[in-house]
Amino acid sequence: MVVPGHRLGLASQLLAGPGTYIEHGYVLAAVAGQKQLAAPTPASQGRRAVRVQRHKQAPPVPRMHSVVLAKVLRVTPRVATVAIQVVDGAPCPDPGAVGEFMGHIRAQDVRATDRDSVVMYDCFAPGDLVRCTVVSLGDVRNYFLSCARNGLGVILAKSAAAPDTLLVPISWTQMRCPKTGTIELRKVAQPSET
């Protein structure tokens, strides 16, 4: 699975076919779909033709201001790395696959106020499910995301004290384990009214 802008190879080694284009010496995908390579022909001077076959229904692709649900993979002092699983309400195909969309939540994008005092470990933990918006497209696979609104942040988290138990939000910055009573820090999303 490739998405628009994905590098398919060097233009000196491949012929651009349908669903592709050439830019800065590379053949790039113009549409979301499956990469297909054809055998070289005598006229192609040994180069294989590459094309991108569009899916019948194109998978969702994050765009600016898209609302995404993502699973936190890693947290560092400056950034949380996430795997995007849902884009604008549409599930991504095969979350966890090689072609999945990755995102970064930077410390300055966690909340709208007191940006300089954000402690990432007090906002997210690996395994949390977060609701974010896309603030920058980054590169072809990594998007910059923001949780700097009330309705954005952690919506689902498991307790560190009882891993089979989901935490319950009790404030904008805390969640409680109903089994043990342990309080854990998170950047909690305001519950959506549905």
C-alpha positions in Angstrom: 0.0 0.0 0.0 1.4 3.4 -1.0 -0.1 6.9 -0.5 0.3 10.1 -2.6 3.9 11.3 -2.5 5.4 7.9 -1.5 8.8 7.3 -3.2 8.6 4.3 -5.5 12.2 4.4 -6.8 14.7 6.3 -8.8 13.5 7.7 -12.2 16.7 6.5 -13.7 15.8 2.9 -12.8 12.0 2.9 -13.3 9.5 4.1 -15.9 6.6 6.1 -14.5 3.3 4.6 -15.4 -0.4 5.3 -14.5 -0.9 6.7 -11.0 2.7 7.9 -10.7 4.8 11.0 -11.5 8.4 12.1 -11.6 9.9 14.7 -9.3 13.5 15.5 -8.3 14.7 12.3 -9.9 12.2 10.0 -8.2 9.1 8.2 -9.3 6.3 9.1 -6.8 2.8 7.7 -6.2 0.1 10.1 -7.3 -2.8 8.1 -5.8 -3.3 5.7 -2.9 -3.2 2.1 -3.9 -1.0 -0.9 -4.6 2.4 -0.6 -6.3 2.8 -2.8 -9.3 6.0 -3.5 -11.3 6.0 -4.7 -14.9 8.8 -6.7 -16.5 11.3 -4.6 -18.6 10.6 -4.5 -22.3 13.2 -4.1 -25.1 12.0 -0.5 -25.6 12.4 0.3 -21.9 16.2 -0.1 -22.0 16.1 -2.6 -19.1 13.9 -0.4 -16.8 10.8 -1.8 -15.2 7.5 0.2 -15.5 5.9 1.0 -12.2 2.2 2.0 -11.7 -0.1 2.4 -8.7 -3.4 0.6 -9.0 -6.0 2.6 -7.1 -8.1 0.7 -4.5 -11.8 0.4 -5.3 -12.4 2.5 -2.3 -9.4 4.6 -1.5 -8.3 4.3 2.2 -8.5 7.4 4.3 -5.5 9.6 4.1 -4.9 12.2 6.9 -5.1 15.8 5.7 -4.7 19.2 7.4 -7.3 19.5 10.3 -8.4 15.8 10.0 -9.4 14.4 13.4 -7.6 11.1 14.0 -7.5 8.4 16.6 -4.0 7.1 17.3 -2.3 4.6 19.6 0.7 5.9 21.5 3.8 3.8 20.7 6.6 5.7 22.5 6.9 8.7 24.7 10.1 10.8 25.1 10.7 14.1 26.9 9.9 16.1 23.7 7.5 14.0 21.6 5.0 11.1 21.7 5.1 8.8 18.6 1.8 7.4 17.6 0.3 5.0 15.0 -2.8 6.6 13.3 -5.7 4.1 13.3 -8.8 6.2 12.3 -9.0 9.2 10.1 -12.1 11.4 10.2 -14.2 8.4 11.5 -12.9 6.0 8.8 -10.7 3.1 10.0 -7.3 2.8 8.4 -6.7 -0.6 6.6 -4.4 -3.0 8.5 -3.3 -0.9 11.5 0.2 -2.0 12.3 1.1 -2.8 8.7 4.2 -1.4 7.0 2.1 1.2 5.2 0.5 2.6 8.3 0.5 6.3 9.0 2.7 7.5 11.9 2.4 10.7 13.8 4.2 12.8 16.3 2.7 14.9 19.1 5.3 17.5 20.1 5.4 19.0 23.6 4.3 22.4 22.3 1.2 20.8 20.7 -0.2 19.1 23.8 -2.1 22.0 25.2 -3.0 25.6 24.2 -1.6 27.3 27.4 1.6 26.7 29.4 3.3 25.0 26.5 6.7 25.4 28.0 5.8 23.4 31.2 4.5 20.3 29.5 5.9 17.0 30.8 5.2 14.4 28.1 5.4 11.5 30.6 2.5 13.1 32.6 0.4 13.4 29.4 0.7 10.1 27.6 1.8 6.5 28.1 2.4 3.7 25.5 -0.8 2.0 24.6 -3.1 5.0 25.2 -5.6 5.9 22.5 -5.6 9.6 21.8 -7.9 11.9 19.7 -5.8 14.5 17.8 -6.0 16.9 14.9 -3.4 17.0 12.0 -1.6 20.3 12.2 1.2 19.6 9.6 1.6 16.9 7.0 5.3 16.4 7.9 6.7 14.0 5.4 5.0 11.2 3.5 4.5 8.9 6.5 4.8 11.1 9.6 2.2 13.7 10.5 2.4 16.3 13.2 -0.6 16.1 15.5 -2.1 18.4 18.2 -4.1 17.8 21.4 -4.3 21.5 22.2 -8.2 21.6 22.4 -10.6 20.5 25.1 -12.0 17.6 23.1 -8.5 16.3 22.2 -6.2 14.0 24.2 -6.3 10.6 25.8 -9.7 8.9 25.4 -8.8 5.4 26.4 -6.0 4.2 28.7 -5.2 1.0 30.6 -4.1 1.1 34.3 -0.5 0.5 35.1 -1.6 -1.1 38.4 -4.2 -3.4 36.8 -3.4 -3.8 33.0 -6.7 -5.4 32.3 -8.6 -2.4 33.6 -9.5 0.8 31.8 -8.8 4.1 33.5 -11.7 6.5 34.2 -11.2 10.2 33.7 -11.6 12.3 36.8 -10.2 15.7 35.6 -8.4 17.2 32.6 -5.1 15.9 33.9 -5.9 12.7 35.9 -7.5 9.3 35.4 -8.3 6.7 38.1 -8.1 2.9 38.1 -11.6 1.8 39.3 -10.1 -1.5 40.6 -7.1 -0.1 42.7 -8.0 3.6 43.1 -4.6 4.5 41.7 -4.5 7.9 40.0 -2.4 8.3 36.8 -1.6 11.6 35.0 -2.8 12.1 31.4 -3.8 14.9 29.1 -7.5 13.9 29.1 -9.9 14.6 26.3 -13.2 16.2 27.2 -15.8 13.5 26.5 -17.6 14.0 23.2 -21.3 14.6 23.4 -22.8 11.9 21.2 
